[in-house]
Amino acid sequence: MKMLYLAWQDPVERSWHPVGRLTAVGGRYHFAYTRGALHPRFNALGNMRDLYKQYQSTELFPLFANRIVSKARPEYRKILYWLNLNENEDDPLELLARTEGIRKTDTLVVFPCPEEQKDGTVFVRFFSHGIRYLSESSIHRIDELKSGARLYLMRDVQNEHDAFALALRTGDPKTIVGYCPRYLATDFGQLIAEPKEVEVHVERVNRDAPTQLRLLCALRAPWPDDFTPCEGGVYEPLAS
């Protein structure tokens, strides 16, 4: 994991906007705001007040470090298990990517941009969103799922809150088991133009975890020739 984006939720419209990019290169961390940060209701974060400056540090910036579960917490190993990580795989950016860096005290999330794998595919892990709004029968269906079970993406064309929403469903019996994260929905929407080429599987079901860490999924698909995720527009860094 070398690059992550930071998304901010507009408190008025409840829409999500990528406002920053975090990279790790040669033992140093770099953070730059993106054009999404020019939203009129967005305010610069912490001590990083200059939207047009590139920030560098040998240590992870507090904005992100404070979103990583401390190794001193007694439940640390359990959380790694929920994330399907071993103790030697707990790279800070990987931890942020899997947990989304969510804190109840703000409206920021961290997410990875899909990257092309060595075998020419797209491979992305993500947790199913929106589980807390599902019916008891849907949650029971989630708890019955086994690792490796096939899931399917489908457009939720009548969703009033997100025109690009992608629901996750099981095979027979067909049951909604959550949604693709909003920050991935647009890119995944391009991939399912060839639905037979896209495979989503259950990687882990964490029955004892909070709902945001309940259902870990993995998507794999061929990398289309014209596929350019997280490029241009609001993703473009402001720093020269």
Secondary structure, 3 states (H helix, E strand, C coil): CCEEEEEEECCCCCCEEEEEEEEEECCEEEEEEEHHHHCCCCCCECCECCCCCEEEECCCCHHHHCCCCCCCCCCHHHHHHHCCCCHHHCCHHHHHHHHCCCCCCCCEEEEECCCECCCCEEEEEEECECHHHCCHHHHHHHHHCCCCCEEEEEECCCCCCCCCCEEEECCCCCCEEEECCHHHHHHHHHHCCCHHHCEEEEEEECCCCCHHHCEEEEEEEECCCCCCCCCCHHHCECCC
